[in-house]
Amino acid sequence: MNDIDLRRPVHHSSTASRVFGSDAVVISPAENMVRMLNPVGSRIWQLANGTNSLEDIAVILTQEFEVELPHARQSVAGFVEDLVERDLLEWSES
């Protein structure tokens, strides 16, 4: 399998969020839950804008945090997939 993932996540239209410093708060009306993301999760959230691919996000994380690219790819993919399953993120169509 190719390690490069070019899918582009974007915030789900039903979510609301706010970033405070290095932490993001994400509100999911569907689940009636508020989630506080850690600094890495918050950075992924900020980068999930429909423009950046999972690969782009992983590369940026290697530049901003002490993480190797293979681990960043795995972590980003797992985290984003979890948020997609929870309807907090979705895949950009464009």
PDB file of N, CA, C and O in Angstrom:
ATOM      1  N   MET A   1       0.842  -1.189   0.000  1.00  0.00           N
ATOM      2  CA  MET A   1       0.000   0.000   0.000  1.00  0.00           C
ATOM      3  C   MET A   1       0.880   1.242   0.000  1.00  0.00           C
ATOM      4  O   MET A   1       1.914   1.274   0.666  1.00  0.00           O
ATOM      5  N   ASN A   2       0.479   2.242  -0.731  1.00  0.00           N
ATOM      6  CA  ASN A   2       1.184   3.512  -0.782  1.00  0.00           C
ATOM      7  C   ASN A   2       0.949   4.265   0.519  1.00  0.00           C
ATOM      8  O   ASN A   2      -0.193   4.376   0.966  1.00  0.00           O
ATOM      9  N   ASP A   3       2.008   4.783   1.134  1.00  0.00           N
ATOM     10  CA  ASP A   3       1.882   5.502   2.397  1.00  0.00           C
ATOM     11  C   ASP A   3       1.324   6.907   2.225  1.00  0.00           C
ATOM     12  O   ASP A   3       0.845   7.503   3.190  1.00  0.00           O
ATOM     13  N   ILE A   4       1.377   7.441   1.018  1.00  0.00           N
ATOM     14  CA  ILE A   4       0.938   8.810   0.787  1.00  0.00           C
ATOM     15  C   ILE A   4      -0.577   8.833   0.606  1.00  0.00           C
ATOM     16  O   ILE A   4      -1.121   8.159  -0.268  1.00  0.00           O
ATOM     17  N   ASP A   5      -1.256   9.626   1.454  1.00  0.00           N
ATOM     18  CA  ASP A   5      -2.714   9.726   1.431  1.00  0.00           C
ATOM     19  C   ASP A   5      -3.078  11.152   1.033  1.00  0.00           C
ATOM     20  O   ASP A   5      -2.792  12.098   1.767  1.00  0.00           O
ATOM     21  N   LEU A   6      -3.705  11.302  -0.123  1.00  0.00           N
ATOM     22  CA  LEU A   6      -4.008  12.624  -0.652  1.00  0.00           C
ATOM     23  C   LEU A   6      -5.440  13.087  -0.380  1.00  0.00           C
ATOM     24  O   LEU A   6      -5.855  14.134  -0.876  1.00  0.00           O
ATOM     25  N   ARG A   7      -6.200  12.309   0.408  1.00  0.00           N
ATOM     26  CA  ARG A   7      -7.542  12.771   0.780  1.00  0.00           C
ATOM     27  C   ARG A   7      -7.410  14.045   1.616  1.00  0.00           C
ATOM     28  O   ARG A   7      -6.436  14.224   2.348  1.00  0.00           O
ATOM     29  N   ARG A   8      -8.405  14.924   1.494  1.00  0.00           N
ATOM     30  CA  ARG A   8      -8.347  16.213   2.174  1.00  0.00           C
ATOM     31  C   ARG A   8      -9.516  16.365   3.144  1.00  0.00           C
ATOM     32  O   ARG A   8     -10.665  16.493   2.722  1.00  0.00           O
ATOM     33  N   PRO A   9      -9.221  16.350   4.442  1.00  0.00           N
ATOM     34  CA  PRO A   9     -10.295  16.512   5.422  1.00  0.00           C
ATOM     35  C   PRO A   9     -10.710  17.974   5.564  1.00  0.00           C
ATOM     36  O   PRO A   9      -9.917  18.891   5.349  1.00  0.00           O
ATOM     37  N   VAL A  10     -11.966  18.162   5.930  1.00  0.00           N
ATOM     38  CA  VAL A  10     -12.513  19.500   6.159  1.00  0.00           C
ATOM     39  C   VAL A  10     -13.498  19.395   7.325  1.00  0.00           C
ATOM     40  O   VAL A  10     -14.072  18.331   7.557  1.00  0.00           O
ATOM     41  N   HIS A  11     -13.690  20.479   8.047  1.00  0.00           N
ATOM     42  CA  HIS A  11     -14.624  20.476   9.173  1.00  0.00           C
ATOM     43  C   HIS A  11     -16.031  20.149   8.677  1.00  0.00           C
ATOM     44  O   HIS A  11     -16.472  20.665   7.650  1.00  0.00           O
ATOM     45  N   HIS A  12     -16.720  19.299   9.406  1.00  0.00           N
ATOM     46  CA  HIS A  12     -18.107  18.954   9.078  1.00  0.00           C
ATOM     47  C   HIS A  12     -18.964  20.205   9.254  1.00  0.00           C
ATOM     48  O   HIS A  12     -18.739  20.993  10.173  1.00  0.00           O
ATOM     49  N   SER A  13     -19.927  20.382   8.388  1.00  0.00           N
ATOM     50  CA  SER A  13     -20.748  21.596   8.407  1.00  0.00           C
ATOM     51  C   SER A  13     -21.547  21.764   9.697  1.00  0.00           C
ATOM     52  O   SER A  13     -21.956  22.881  10.015  1.00  0.00           O
ATOM     53  N   SER A  14     -21.781  20.688  10.447  1.00  0.00           N
ATOM     54  CA  SER A  14     -22.576  20.795  11.671  1.00  0.00           C
ATOM     55  C   SER A  14     -21.741  21.098  12.913  1.00  0.00           C
ATOM     56  O   SER A  14     -22.299  21.280  13.995  1.00  0.00           O
ATOM     57  N   THR A  15     -20.421  21.156  12.780  1.00  0.00           N
ATOM     58  CA  THR A  15     -19.582  21.396  13.958  1.00  0.00           C
ATOM     59  C   THR A  15     -19.254  22.875  14.111  1.00  0.00           C
ATOM     60  O   THR A  15     -19.277  23.647  13.153  1.00  0.00           O
ATOM     61  N   ALA A  16     -18.952  23.232  15.332  1.00  0.00           N
ATOM     62  CA  ALA A  16     -18.446  24.568  15.647  1.00  0.00           C
ATOM     63  C   ALA A  16     -17.163  24.369  16.435  1.00  0.00           C
ATOM     64  O   ALA A  16     -17.017  23.382  17.156  1.00  0.00           O
ATOM     65  N   SER A  17     -16.244  25.298  16.298  1.00  0.00           N
ATOM     66  CA  SER A  17     -14.977  25.143  17.020  1.00  0.00           C
ATOM     67  C   SER A  17     -14.367  26.492  17.326  1.00  0.00           C
ATOM     68  O   SER A  17     -14.702  27.511  16.722  1.00  0.00           O
ATOM     69  N   ARG A  18     -13.462  26.462  18.282  1.00  0.00           N
ATOM     70  CA  ARG A  18     -12.687  27.647  18.648  1.00  0.00           C
ATOM     71  C   ARG A  18     -11.329  27.176  19.115  1.00  0.00           C
ATOM     72  O   ARG A  18     -11.223  26.169  19.815  1.00  0.00           O
ATOM     73  N   VAL A  19     -10.288  27.898  18.732  1.00  0.00           N
ATOM     74  CA  VAL A  19      -8.928  27.573  19.162  1.00  0.00           C
ATOM     75  C   VAL A  19      -8.498  28.606  20.193  1.00  0.00           C
ATOM     76  O   VAL A  19      -8.579  29.811  19.955  1.00  0.00           O
ATOM     77  N   PHE A  20      -8.039  28.117  21.343  1.00  0.00           N
ATOM     78  CA  PHE A  20      -7.530  28.957  22.421  1.00  0.00           C
ATOM     79  C   PHE A  20      -6.067  28.599  22.618  1.00  0.00           C
ATOM     80  O   PHE A  20      -5.761  27.548  23.181  1.00  0.00           O
ATOM     81  N   GLY A  21      -5.171  29.442  22.170  1.00  0.00           N
ATOM     82  CA  GLY A  21      -3.748  29.126  22.274  1.00  0.00           C
ATOM     83  C   GLY A  21      -3.433  27.912  21.429  1.00  0.00           C
ATOM     84  O   GLY A  21      -3.591  27.936  20.208  1.00  0.00           O
ATOM     85  N   SER A  22      -2.982  26.842  22.083  1.00  0.00           N
ATOM     86  CA  SER A  22      -2.653  25.618  21.340  1.00  0.00           C
ATOM     87  C   SER A  22      -3.708  24.534  21.515  1.00  0.00           C
ATOM     88  O   SER A  22      -3.491  23.392  21.110  1.00  0.00           O
ATOM     89  N   ASP A  23      -4.852  24.876  22.115  1.00  0.00           N
ATOM     90  CA  ASP A  23      -5.925  23.901  22.328  1.00  0.00           C
ATOM     91  C   ASP A  23      -7.169  24.312  21.556  1.00  0.00           C
ATOM     92  O   ASP A  23      -7.521  25.490  21.497  1.00  0.00           O
ATOM     93  N   ALA A  24      -7.826  23.324  20.969  1.00  0.00           N
ATOM     94  CA  ALA A  24      -9.069  23.577  20.242  1.00  0.00           C
ATOM     95  C   ALA A  24     -10.233  22.940  20.987  1.00  0.00           C
ATOM     96  O   ALA A  24     -10.106  21.864  21.572  1.00  0.00           O
ATOM     97  N   VAL A  25     -11.359  23.622  20.953  1.00  0.00           N
ATOM     98  CA  VAL A  25     -12.608  23.098  21.484  1.00  0.00           C
ATOM     99  C   VAL A  25     -13.521  22.876  20.287  1.00  0.00           C
ATOM    100  O   VAL A  25     -13.757  23.790  19.496  1.00  0.00           O
ATOM    101  N   VAL A  26     -14.034  21.654  20.161  1.00  0.00           N
ATOM    102  CA  VAL A  26     -14.897  21.293  19.036  1.00  0.00           C
ATOM    103  C   VAL A  26     -16.247  20.876  19.597  1.00  0.00           C
ATOM    104  O   VAL A  26     -16.323  20.030  20.488  1.00  0.00           O
ATOM    105  N   ILE A  27     -17.305  21.468  19.077  1.00  0.00           N
ATOM    106  CA  ILE A  27     -18.660  21.174  19.533  1.00  0.00           C
ATOM    107  C   ILE A  27     -19.369  20.370  18.458  1.00  0.00           C
ATOM    108  O   ILE A  27     -19.427  20.765  17.293  1.00  0.00           O
ATOM    109  N   SER A  28     -19.908  19.228  18.877  1.00  0.00           N
ATOM    110  CA  SER A  28     -20.643  18.357  17.967  1.00  0.00           C
ATOM    111  C   SER A  28     -22.115  18.352  18.360  1.00  0.00           C
ATOM    112  O   SER A  28     -22.490  17.668  19.312  1.00  0.00           O
ATOM    113  N   PRO A  29     -22.960  19.101  17.647  1.00  0.00           N
ATOM    114  CA  PRO A  29     -24.387  19.088  17.963  1.00  0.00           C
ATOM    115  C   PRO A  29     -25.010  17.701  17.826  1.00  0.00           C
ATOM    116  O   PRO A  29     -25.913  17.352  18.586  1.00  0.00           O
ATOM    117  N   ALA A  30     -24.540  16.912  16.871  1.00  0.00           N
ATOM    118  CA  ALA A  30     -25.108  15.574  16.655  1.00  0.00           C
ATOM    119  C   ALA A  30     -24.909  14.690  17.876  1.00  0.00           C
ATOM    120  O   ALA A  30     -25.803  13.926  18.241  1.00  0.00           O
ATOM    121  N   GLU A  31     -23.745  14.786  18.511  1.00  0.00           N
ATOM    122  CA  GLU A  31     -23.452  13.979  19.700  1.00  0.00           C
ATOM    123  C   GLU A  31     -23.760  14.726  20.993  1.00  0.00           C
ATOM    124  O   GLU A  31     -23.691  14.149  22.079  1.00  0.00           O
ATOM    125  N   ASN A  32     -24.100  16.012  20.876  1.00  0.00           N
ATOM    126  CA  ASN A  32     -24.317  16.856  22.043  1.00  0.00           C
ATOM    127  C   ASN A  32     -23.104  16.809  22.969  1.00  0.00           C
ATOM    128  O   ASN A  32     -23.236  16.661  24.184  1.00  0.00           O
ATOM    129  N   MET A  33     -21.906  16.940  22.360  1.00  0.00           N
ATOM    130  CA  MET A  33     -20.661  16.842  23.113  1.00  0.00           C
ATOM    131  C   MET A  33     -19.724  17.988  22.765  1.00  0.00           C
ATOM    132  O   MET A  33     -19.740  18.526  21.658  1.00  0.00           O
ATOM    133  N   VAL A  34     -18.911  18.338  23.747  1.00  0.00           N
ATOM    134  CA  VAL A  34     -17.824  19.290  23.557  1.00  0.00           C
ATOM    135  C   VAL A  34     -16.532  18.517  23.744  1.00  0.00           C
ATOM    136  O   VAL A  34     -16.368  17.813  24.741  1.00  0.00           O
ATOM    137  N   ARG A  35     -15.621  18.638  22.802  1.00  0.00           N
ATOM    138  CA  ARG A  35     -14.332  17.932  22.877  1.00  0.00           C
ATOM    139  C   ARG A  35     -13.207  18.953  22.939  1.00  0.00           C
ATOM    140  O   ARG A  35     -13.183  19.934  22.196  1.00  0.00           O
ATOM    141  N   MET A  36     -12.273  18.690  23.851  1.00  0.00           N
ATOM    142  CA  MET A  36     -11.069  19.518  23.964  1.00  0.00           C
ATOM    143  C   MET A  36      -9.930  18.737  23.338  1.00  0.00           C
ATOM    144  O   MET A  36      -9.646  17.615  23.758  1.00  0.00           O
ATOM    145  N   LEU A  37      -9.272  19.313  22.340  1.00  0.00           N
ATOM    146  CA  LEU A  37      -8.178  18.637  21.649  1.00  0.00           C
ATOM    147  C   LEU A  37      -6.839  19.108  22.206  1.00  0.00           C
ATOM    148  O   LEU A  37      -6.671  20.279  22.547  1.00  0.00           O
ATOM    149  N   ASN A  38      -5.893  18.183  22.294  1.00  0.00           N
ATOM    150  CA  ASN A  38      -4.546  18.531  22.750  1.00  0.00           C
ATOM    151  C   ASN A  38      -3.834  19.330  21.658  1.00  0.00           C
ATOM    152  O   ASN A  38      -4.382  19.494  20.568  1.00  0.00           O
ATOM    153  N   PRO A  39      -2.618  19.834  21.927  1.00  0.00           N
ATOM    154  CA  PRO A  39      -1.947  20.665  20.921  1.00  0.00           C
ATOM    155  C   PRO A  39      -1.759  19.999  19.557  1.00  0.00           C
ATOM    156  O   PRO A  39      -1.935  20.658  18.532  1.00  0.00           O
ATOM    157  N   VAL A  40      -1.412  18.729  19.516  1.00  0.00           N
ATOM    158  CA  VAL A  40      -1.238  18.058  18.221  1.00  0.00           C
ATOM    159  C   VAL A  40      -2.591  17.895  17.530  1.00  0.00           C
ATOM    160  O   VAL A  40      -2.719  18.183  16.340  1.00  0.00           O
ATOM    161  N   GLY A  41      -3.594  17.436  18.268  1.00  0.00           N
ATOM    162  CA  GLY A  41      -4.931  17.306  17.698  1.00  0.00           C
ATOM    163  C   GLY A  41      -5.482  18.643  17.238  1.00  0.00           C
ATOM    164  O   GLY A  41      -6.159  18.728  16.213  1.00  0.00           O
ATOM    165  N   SER A  42      -5.188  19.687  18.003  1.00  0.00           N
ATOM    166  CA  SER A  42      -5.633  21.030  17.633  1.00  0.00           C
ATOM    167  C   SER A  42      -4.977  21.498  16.342  1.00  0.00           C
ATOM    168  O   SER A  42      -5.618  22.128  15.502  1.00  0.00           O
ATOM    169  N   ARG A  43      -3.696  21.185  16.192  1.00  0.00           N
ATOM    170  CA  ARG A  43      -2.993  21.580  14.962  1.00  0.00           C
ATOM    171  C   ARG A  43      -3.551  20.831  13.762  1.00  0.00           C
ATOM    172  O   ARG A  43      -3.717  21.406  12.686  1.00  0.00           O
ATOM    173  N   ILE A  44      -3.842  19.540  13.948  1.00  0.00           N
ATOM    174  CA  ILE A  44      -4.474  18.770  12.869  1.00  0.00           C
ATOM    175  C   ILE A  44      -5.827  19.401  12.530  1.00  0.00           C
ATOM    176  O   ILE A  44      -6.167  19.553  11.357  1.00  0.00           O
ATOM    177  N   TRP A  45      -6.591  19.765  13.553  1.00  0.00           N
ATOM    178  CA  TRP A  45      -7.895  20.393  13.343  1.00  0.00           C
ATOM    179  C   TRP A  45      -7.749  21.676  12.521  1.00  0.00           C
ATOM    180  O   TRP A  45      -8.515  21.909  11.586  1.00  0.00           O
ATOM    181  N   GLN A  46      -6.768  22.502  12.871  1.00  0.00           N
ATOM    182  CA  GLN A  46      -6.543  23.747  12.142  1.00  0.00           C
ATOM    183  C   GLN A  46      -6.167  23.485  10.684  1.00  0.00           C
ATOM    184  O   GLN A  46      -6.582  24.219   9.787  1.00  0.00           O
ATOM    185  N   LEU A  47      -5.391  22.449  10.459  1.00  0.00           N
ATOM    186  CA  LEU A  47      -4.916  22.141   9.104  1.00  0.00           C
ATOM    187  C   LEU A  47      -5.957  21.407   8.260  1.00  0.00           C
ATOM    188  O   LEU A  47      -5.814  21.317   7.040  1.00  0.00           O
ATOM    189  N   ALA A  48      -7.001  20.882   8.900  1.00  0.00           N
ATOM    190  CA  ALA A  48      -8.065  20.157   8.185  1.00  0.00           C
ATOM    191  C   ALA A  48      -9.038  21.182   7.604  1.00  0.00           C
ATOM    192  O   ALA A  48     -10.157  21.348   8.091  1.00  0.00           O
ATOM    193  N   ASN A  49      -8.588  21.859   6.562  1.00  0.00           N
ATOM    194  CA  ASN A  49      -9.349  22.968   5.995  1.00  0.00           C
ATOM    195  C   ASN A  49      -9.856  22.693   4.578  1.00  0.00           C
ATOM    196  O   ASN A  49     -10.350  23.598   3.905  1.00  0.00           O
ATOM    197  N   GLY A  50      -9.732  21.448   4.130  1.00  0.00           N
ATOM    198  CA  GLY A  50     -10.173  21.101   2.783  1.00  0.00           C
ATOM    199  C   GLY A  50      -9.127  21.356   1.721  1.00  0.00           C
ATOM    200  O   GLY A  50      -9.297  20.946   0.573  1.00  0.00           O
ATOM    201  N   THR A  51      -8.050  22.026   2.086  1.00  0.00           N
ATOM    202  CA  THR A  51      -6.951  22.308   1.162  1.00  0.00           C
ATOM    203  C   THR A  51      -5.794  21.343   1.377  1.00  0.00           C
ATOM    204  O   THR A  51      -5.193  20.861   0.418  1.00  0.00           O
ATOM    205  N   ASN A  52      -5.486  21.065   2.639  1.00  0.00           N
ATOM    206  CA  ASN A  52      -4.364  20.181   2.976  1.00  0.00           C
ATOM    207  C   ASN A  52      -4.779  18.718   2.916  1.00  0.00           C
ATOM    208  O   ASN A  52      -5.826  18.334   3.438  1.00  0.00           O
ATOM    209  N   SER A  53      -3.948  17.912   2.277  1.00  0.00           N
ATOM    210  CA  SER A  53      -4.172  16.456   2.277  1.00  0.00           C
ATOM    211  C   SER A  53      -3.643  15.879   3.584  1.00  0.00           C
ATOM    212  O   SER A  53      -2.947  16.562   4.335  1.00  0.00           O
ATOM    213  N   LEU A  54      -3.975  14.618   3.852  1.00  0.00           N
ATOM    214  CA  LEU A  54      -3.415  13.959   5.029  1.00  0.00           C
ATOM    215  C   LEU A  54      -1.893  13.967   4.964  1.00  0.00           C
ATOM    216  O   LEU A  54      -1.229  14.142   5.986  1.00  0.00           O
ATOM    217  N   GLU A  55      -1.340  13.780   3.775  1.00  0.00           N
ATOM    218  CA  GLU A  55       0.116  13.825   3.606  1.00  0.00           C
ATOM    219  C   GLU A  55       0.659  15.209   3.952  1.00  0.00           C
ATOM    220  O   GLU A  55       1.666  15.323   4.650  1.00  0.00           O
ATOM    221  N   ASP A  56       0.000  16.259   3.471  1.00  0.00           N
ATOM    222  CA  ASP A  56       0.429  17.624   3.796  1.00  0.00           C
ATOM    223  C   ASP A  56       0.449  17.835   5.306  1.00  0.00           C
ATOM    224  O   ASP A  56       1.406  18.381   5.854  1.00  0.00           O
ATOM    225  N   ILE A  57      -0.613  17.399   5.969  1.00  0.00           N
ATOM    226  CA  ILE A  57      -0.723  17.577   7.417  1.00  0.00           C
ATOM    227  C   ILE A  57       0.394  16.825   8.131  1.00  0.00           C
ATOM    228  O   ILE A  57       1.014  17.362   9.050  1.00  0.00           O
ATOM    229  N   ALA A  58       0.655  15.593   7.717  1.00  0.00           N
ATOM    230  CA  ALA A  58       1.722  14.800   8.336  1.00  0.00           C
ATOM    231  C   ALA A  58       3.076  15.484   8.173  1.00  0.00           C
ATOM    232  O   ALA A  58       3.860  15.540   9.121  1.00  0.00           O
ATOM    233  N   VAL A  59       3.352  15.998   6.993  1.00  0.00           N
ATOM    234  CA  VAL A  59       4.633  16.680   6.744  1.00  0.00           C
ATOM    235  C   VAL A  59       4.749  17.926   7.621  1.00  0.00           C
ATOM    236  O   VAL A  59       5.807  18.177   8.198  1.00  0.00           O
ATOM    237  N   ILE A  60       3.688  18.699   7.726  1.00  0.00           N
ATOM    238  CA  ILE A  60       3.711  19.900   8.568  1.00  0.00           C
ATOM    239  C   ILE A  60       3.973  19.524  10.022  1.00  0.00           C
ATOM    240  O   ILE A  60       4.735  20.205  10.709  1.00  0.00           O
ATOM    241  N   LEU A  61       3.350  18.449  10.496  1.00  0.00           N
ATOM    242  CA  LEU A  61       3.570  18.027  11.884  1.00  0.00           C
ATOM    243  C   LEU A  61       5.020  17.652  12.136  1.00  0.00           C
ATOM    244  O   LEU A  61       5.534  17.895  13.228  1.00  0.00           O
ATOM    245  N   THR A  62       5.694  17.062  11.148  1.00  0.00           N
ATOM    246  CA  THR A  62       7.109  16.711  11.338  1.00  0.00           C
ATOM    247  C   THR A  62       7.963  17.965  11.467  1.00  0.00           C
ATOM    248  O   THR A  62       9.027  17.928  12.085  1.00  0.00           O
ATOM    249  N   GLN A  63       7.516  19.060  10.897  1.00  0.00           N
ATOM    250  CA  GLN A  63       8.254  20.318  10.980  1.00  0.00           C
ATOM    251  C   GLN A  63       7.985  21.059  12.286  1.00  0.00           C
ATOM    252  O   GLN A  63       8.825  21.827  12.755  1.00  0.00           O
ATOM    253  N   GLU A  64       6.811  20.826  12.871  1.00  0.00           N
ATOM    254  CA  GLU A  64       6.411  21.578  14.060  1.00  0.00           C
ATOM    255  C   GLU A  64       6.543  20.791  15.360  1.00  0.00           C
ATOM    256  O   GLU A  64       6.615  21.384  16.436  1.00  0.00           O
ATOM    257  N   PHE A  65       6.576  19.469  15.269  1.00  0.00           N
ATOM    258  CA  PHE A  65       6.676  18.608  16.448  1.00  0.00           C
ATOM    259  C   PHE A  65       7.794  17.602  16.211  1.00  0.00           C
ATOM    260  O   PHE A  65       8.192  17.368  15.070  1.00  0.00           O
ATOM    261  N   GLU A  66       8.289  17.021  17.267  1.00  0.00           N
ATOM    262  CA  GLU A  66       9.352  16.021  17.140  1.00  0.00           C
ATOM    263  C   GLU A  66       8.731  14.664  16.822  1.00  0.00           C
ATOM    264  O   GLU A  66       8.484  13.857  17.718  1.00  0.00           O
ATOM    265  N   VAL A  67       8.485  14.425  15.541  1.00  0.00           N
ATOM    266  CA  VAL A  67       7.869  13.175  15.097  1.00  0.00           C
ATOM    267  C   VAL A  67       8.411  12.836  13.710  1.00  0.00           C
ATOM    268  O   VAL A  67       8.617  13.716  12.874  1.00  0.00           O
ATOM    269  N   GLU A  68       8.634  11.554  13.488  1.00  0.00           N
ATOM    270  CA  GLU A  68       9.102  11.081  12.181  1.00  0.00           C
ATOM    271  C   GLU A  68       7.905  10.942  11.240  1.00  0.00           C
ATOM    272  O   GLU A  68       6.781  10.712  11.686  1.00  0.00           O
ATOM    273  N   LEU A  69       8.152  11.082   9.945  1.00  0.00           N
ATOM    274  CA  LEU A  69       7.076  11.071   8.955  1.00  0.00           C
ATOM    275  C   LEU A  69       6.226   9.798   8.980  1.00  0.00           C
ATOM    276  O   LEU A  69       5.001   9.911   8.934  1.00  0.00           O
ATOM    277  N   PRO A  70       6.804   8.593   9.052  1.00  0.00           N
ATOM    278  CA  PRO A  70       5.933   7.406   9.081  1.00  0.00           C
ATOM    279  C   PRO A  70       4.967   7.407  10.272  1.00  0.00           C
ATOM    280  O   PRO A  70       3.804   7.029  10.134  1.00  0.00           O
ATOM    281  N   HIS A  71       5.452   7.831  11.431  1.00  0.00           N
ATOM    282  CA  HIS A  71       4.590   7.888  12.615  1.00  0.00           C
ATOM    283  C   HIS A  71       3.545   8.995  12.457  1.00  0.00           C
ATOM    284  O   HIS A  71       2.385   8.816  12.828  1.00  0.00           O
ATOM    285  N   ALA A  72       3.957  10.135  11.906  1.00  0.00           N
ATOM    286  CA  ALA A  72       3.013  11.235  11.690  1.00  0.00           C
ATOM    287  C   ALA A  72       1.901  10.810  10.735  1.00  0.00           C
ATOM    288  O   ALA A  72       0.730  11.110  10.971  1.00  0.00           O
ATOM    289  N   ARG A  73       2.262  10.115   9.658  1.00  0.00           N
ATOM    290  CA  ARG A  73       1.243   9.639   8.707  1.00  0.00           C
ATOM    291  C   ARG A  73       0.221   8.749   9.405  1.00  0.00           C
ATOM    292  O   ARG A  73      -0.986   8.916   9.231  1.00  0.00           O
ATOM    293  N   GLN A  74       0.719   7.804  10.196  1.00  0.00           N
ATOM    294  CA  GLN A  74      -0.162   6.860  10.890  1.00  0.00           C
ATOM    295  C   GLN A  74      -1.052   7.591  11.894  1.00  0.00           C
ATOM    296  O   GLN A  74      -2.252   7.328  11.968  1.00  0.00           O
ATOM    297  N   SER A  75      -0.472   8.497  12.657  1.00  0.00           N
ATOM    298  CA  SER A  75      -1.232   9.223  13.676  1.00  0.00           C
ATOM    299  C   SER A  75      -2.285  10.132  13.058  1.00  0.00           C
ATOM    300  O   SER A  75      -3.423  10.179  13.526  1.00  0.00           O
ATOM    301  N   VAL A  76      -1.909  10.851  12.012  1.00  0.00           N
ATOM    302  CA  VAL A  76      -2.850  11.755  11.350  1.00  0.00           C
ATOM    303  C   VAL A  76      -4.005  10.959  10.753  1.00  0.00           C
ATOM    304  O   VAL A  76      -5.166  11.327  10.929  1.00  0.00           O
ATOM    305  N   ALA A  77      -3.699   9.884  10.057  1.00  0.00           N
ATOM    306  CA  ALA A  77      -4.752   9.070   9.433  1.00  0.00           C
ATOM    307  C   ALA A  77      -5.713   8.522  10.483  1.00  0.00           C
ATOM    308  O   ALA A  77      -6.929   8.585  10.301  1.00  0.00           O
ATOM    309  N   GLY A  78      -5.186   7.990  11.570  1.00  0.00           N
ATOM    310  CA  GLY A  78      -6.038   7.431  12.617  1.00  0.00           C
ATOM    311  C   GLY A  78      -6.902   8.482  13.287  1.00  0.00           C
ATOM    312  O   GLY A  78      -8.092   8.265  13.513  1.00  0.00           O
ATOM    313  N   PHE A  79      -6.303   9.619  13.605  1.00  0.00           N
ATOM    314  CA  PHE A  79      -7.031  10.696  14.274  1.00  0.00           C
ATOM    315  C   PHE A  79      -8.124  11.254  13.371  1.00  0.00           C
ATOM    316  O   PHE A  79      -9.258  11.445  13.810  1.00  0.00           O
ATOM    317  N   VAL A  80      -7.788  11.512  12.116  1.00  0.00           N
ATOM    318  CA  VAL A  80      -8.769  12.068  11.182  1.00  0.00           C
ATOM    319  C   VAL A  80      -9.892  11.065  10.924  1.00  0.00           C
ATOM    320  O   VAL A  80     -11.062  11.446  10.892  1.00  0.00           O
ATOM    321  N   GLU A  81      -9.552   9.799  10.743  1.00  0.00           N
ATOM    322  CA  GLU A  81     -10.599   8.778  10.536  1.00  0.00           C
ATOM    323  C   GLU A  81     -11.562   8.747  11.720  1.00  0.00           C
ATOM    324  O   GLU A  81     -12.772   8.615  11.533  1.00  0.00           O
ATOM    325  N   ASP A  82     -11.029   8.867  12.938  1.00  0.00           N
ATOM    326  CA  ASP A  82     -11.874   8.885  14.134  1.00  0.00           C
ATOM    327  C   ASP A  82     -12.812  10.091  14.105  1.00  0.00           C
ATOM    328  O   ASP A  82     -13.995   9.962  14.421  1.00  0.00           O
ATOM    329  N   LEU A  83     -12.300  11.251  13.732  1.00  0.00           N
ATOM    330  CA  LEU A  83     -13.147  12.444  13.671  1.00  0.00           C
ATOM    331  C   LEU A  83     -14.160  12.367  12.537  1.00  0.00           C
ATOM    332  O   LEU A  83     -15.261  12.905  12.658  1.00  0.00           O
ATOM    333  N   VAL A  84     -13.809  11.709  11.439  1.00  0.00           N
ATOM    334  CA  VAL A  84     -14.771  11.498  10.347  1.00  0.00           C
ATOM    335  C   VAL A  84     -15.897  10.586  10.827  1.00  0.00           C
ATOM    336  O   VAL A  84     -17.069  10.855  10.561  1.00  0.00           O
ATOM    337  N   GLU A  85     -15.550   9.518  11.527  1.00  0.00           N
ATOM    338  CA  GLU A  85     -16.570   8.597  12.049  1.00  0.00           C
ATOM    339  C   GLU A  85     -17.509   9.293  13.024  1.00  0.00           C
ATOM    340  O   GLU A  85     -18.678   8.924  13.132  1.00  0.00           O
ATOM    341  N   ARG A  86     -17.008  10.292  13.731  1.00  0.00           N
ATOM    342  CA  ARG A  86     -17.821  11.031  14.704  1.00  0.00           C
ATOM    343  C   ARG A  86     -18.526  12.240  14.077  1.00  0.00           C
ATOM    344  O   ARG A  86     -19.137  13.039  14.786  1.00  0.00           O
ATOM    345  N   ASP A  87     -18.441  12.371  12.750  1.00  0.00           N
ATOM    346  CA  ASP A  87     -19.050  13.483  12.007  1.00  0.00           C
ATOM    347  C   ASP A  87     -18.529  14.850  12.445  1.00  0.00           C
ATOM    348  O   ASP A  87     -19.262  15.839  12.417  1.00  0.00           O
ATOM    349  N   LEU A  88     -17.265  14.898  12.848  1.00  0.00           N
ATOM    350  CA  LEU A  88     -16.628  16.174  13.153  1.00  0.00           C
ATOM    351  C   LEU A  88     -15.835  16.679  11.951  1.00  0.00           C
ATOM    352  O   LEU A  88     -15.695  17.886  11.752  1.00  0.00           O
ATOM    353  N   LEU A  89     -15.321  15.754  11.157  1.00  0.00           N
ATOM    354  CA  LEU A  89     -14.659  16.070   9.892  1.00  0.00           C
ATOM    355  C   LEU A  89     -15.337  15.276   8.793  1.00  0.00           C
ATOM    356  O   LEU A  89     -16.020  14.287   9.059  1.00  0.00           O
ATOM    357  N   GLU A  90     -15.148  15.710   7.562  1.00  0.00           N
ATOM    358  CA  GLU A  90     -15.603  14.967   6.393  1.00  0.00           C
ATOM    359  C   GLU A  90     -14.550  15.144   5.308  1.00  0.00           C
ATOM    360  O   GLU A  90     -13.614  15.927   5.467  1.00  0.00           O
ATOM    361  N   TRP A  91     -14.700  14.428   4.226  1.00  0.00           N
ATOM    362  CA  TRP A  91     -13.722  14.519   3.136  1.00  0.00           C
ATOM    363  C   TRP A  91     -14.157  15.574   2.139  1.00  0.00           C
ATOM    364  O   TRP A  91     -15.313  15.608   1.719  1.00  0.00           O
ATOM    365  N   SER A  92     -13.225  16.433   1.765  1.00  0.00           N
ATOM    366  CA  SER A  92     -13.493  17.486   0.789  1.00  0.00           C
ATOM    367  C   SER A  92     -13.791  16.857  -0.565  1.00  0.00           C
ATOM    368  O   SER A  92     -13.114  15.919  -0.985  1.00  0.00           O
ATOM    369  N   GLU A  93     -14.793  17.370  -1.234  1.00  0.00           N
ATOM    370  CA  GLU A  93     -15.184  16.860  -2.548  1.00  0.00           C
ATOM    371  C   GLU A  93     -14.407  17.533  -3.668  1.00  0.00           C
ATOM    372  O   GLU A  93     -14.311  16.990  -4.769  1.00  0.00           O
ATOM    373  N   SER A  94     -13.852  18.707  -3.400  1.00  0.00           N
ATOM    374  CA  SER A  94     -13.174  19.442  -4.481  1.00  0.00           C
ATOM    375  C   SER A  94     -11.695  19.170  -4.521  1.00  0.00           C
ATOM    376  O   SER A  94     -10.990  19.714  -5.372  1.00  0.00           O
TER     377      SER A  94
END
